[in-house]
Amino acid sequence: MPRTDARREWARGTAIGLAFVLAPMLALCGCNSTGSRPSASPREDRGFFGWHFHAPFDTSEVKTVFVYFKSQAIRRDLQLQLTQAVQQEILMRTPYRLANSPEEADSLLSGTITFANKNLVVEAPTNFPRQLSTSITVMVDWTHNPATDAEKKRGPTLVAETVNFVPEVGETTLSANIHVIQSLAKQVVDMMEQPWFNDDDLE
């Protein structure tokens, strides 16, 4: 076979191989990305071959939410950090819009930090801490605005997180608190995936 024909055969084989590799990738790129904002309708955004790429957030009753947290802990500004972290998670992962005041919101997402503490886990031979843990507990409630009778009777949901950190490798209480706050914010927004129920559904 002449050299030119061999080169043509090699080029054609390479093109066919690339087509088999790139076709599935292009098909996936045509589907909805996990990083984009989810659709408000549960029937939309079917994803790839029926798989759902987004959480089924329910917007049938509420579309806006006002977020605020309080704190009973000694550590300062934890409630502000948690409020900002939850707001960022809502904007990134849900179809809900943030309201600037309670009067403008269809729903209220509130919570109280009831516990925030740092404990010694492992002590070094020099009596200095080798490994520590930081824990934060929050009581969270998400209600209509105004709240229904059933929502007024139910209690808040407890959300907690603990993170270990090692000062010897440069980890600090501040960095550990940031990890805990981010994890709590994700848990809170995960709870928002549940559909809304009215008073009749809860009877």
N, C-alpha and C positions, 0 to 999 in steps of 0.2 A: 504494500500500500504506500503511495506517495506520502511524503512528510506533510504536505498541506492537508491531505485528506485525514491524516491521523490527528492533526491539530483541530480540524473541524469536529471530528468525532469526540475528542476530549472536551472541547468547549461545549458541545451539545449535551454530553453526559453531565458536565458540571452544572449547566443551567437547569437540567431536569432535577438534579439533586437539591439545588438551592430552592427550587419551586416546592419540593416536598417539605423542606424545612421551614420556609417562610410562610406557606399557606396557613398552617394552624396559628402562627403568631399574628398574621394579619386578621384572621377571623376573631381572635381574642381581642385585638385592638379595636375592632369594630363594635365590641360589646361595651356595656357601661363599665366604667372604672370604679374601683372601690373607694377612690379618694374623692369622687365627685359627690355633690349634695344629693341625698336620696329624694325620690319622688314622693309627693304628698299622697298619691293614690296607691293603695296596695295592689291594684291590678296592673299598674304600669311598672316599668323597670324590671322586666322579667329576667334580665341577665342572659346568660349563655345556656341554651338548651334547658330552660326552665329553672336554672339555679339562680337564687336571689343573692345579689351582691350587697344589698343594703338592709339595714334593720327595718322591721315593719313598724315604724312609728305611726301612730294613729293621729290623724289630723281631722277626724270627722267632727269633733266637738270643740277642740281648741287649736289655735294656730299661733298664739303669742304666749310668752311666759316671762314672768318677772322673777329674778333670782336674787335671794338675799340669805345670808347666813349670819348667825350670832355665835358668840363664844363664851363659855363659862370657864375656860382654861386660863392659866396665868400667862402663857406665852402670848405675846402681842402680835396682832395683824394676821393671825391664822385664818380668821373668818374672811378677811379681805382676799387673801391668797386663794382660799377655797372658792369664793364667789367668782373670782376671775377665771380660775381653772374650769369650773363648771360652765361658765358662759362660753369659753373657747370651745369646749367639747360640744356644746349645743350647736354652735355655729358650724363646726366642722362636720358633725355627724348626723344632724337631724334637720328636718324641714321647718322647724319652729323658728319664729322670729323673737328676738329679745325686745322686751318693752322697757322703756325708761322709767316707768313708775307703775305702781300697782293698779292705778286707775285705768291704764292703757292696756292691761294684760287680760287675756282670757283665762289664764291659770297662774297659780303662785307656787313656785318651788322654793321652799324655805327649809332651814335646818339650824340645829344648834350643836356646836362642838362641846361635848360634855366631858371629854377626857383627852389630855395630851401630856405624854410623859416620856422621859428618857431613862432607860435602865441599863445597868452593867450586865453584859453577857459573859465575857471572858476577861480575866484580869491577868496582866503580864507579871513576870517574876519581880519586876521593879515597882509593883503596886500601882502602876498606871493602867488605865483601861486599854485593853487590846481590841475588844469588840463590844459595841453598844447597840442598843435597839431603841427606836423611837416609834411610839404608837399614838394614833389619833382615832377617836370614836366620835361619830356624828349621828344625831337623830334627824332623819330627813322626812319631809312630807311634801307631796305634790297634790294640789287640789284645784278644783274649778274656782273661778273668781266671780261671784262668791261661792264658798264651799257648800256642797250639798249636805243634807242631814246625815247621810251615811258617812261622809268624809269627816264631819265634825265628831262623830262617835268613835271612829277608829283611831288607833294610836300611830305614832310615827314609826318609821322603819330604821333599825339600827344598821349603820354601815361603819366598818372598822378596818384598819390596815396597820400592819407593823412591818418595819424595814430595819434590817441589821446593817451596820456600817462600821468600818475599821479606820480609826484615826491615823494609824501608822502608815497607811497608803494614801493619805491625803483626803479621805472622806471626812466631812464635817456634819455637825448637827443641822446646819442650814441645807446642805445638799440632801440629807436624809429626809428632812421635812418636805422638800420639794418633791421627792419621789413619792412620799406618802400622800401629799396633796393631789398629785396627778393621778395616782391610783384611785383615790377616793372619788375624784371627779369622773373618772371612767365608770366606776361602779354606779354612781348616781345616774349618769346618762343611760347606762345599761338598763336601769329600772324603768326609764321612760319609754322603753320599747313596748311595755305592756299596754294593751288596748284600754280605752276608757270604759268604765262601767257606771251605769246609772243606779239609782236607788232600787229599782225593780229587779235589776240583775243580781243585786247583793241579798235580796230577801230569800 
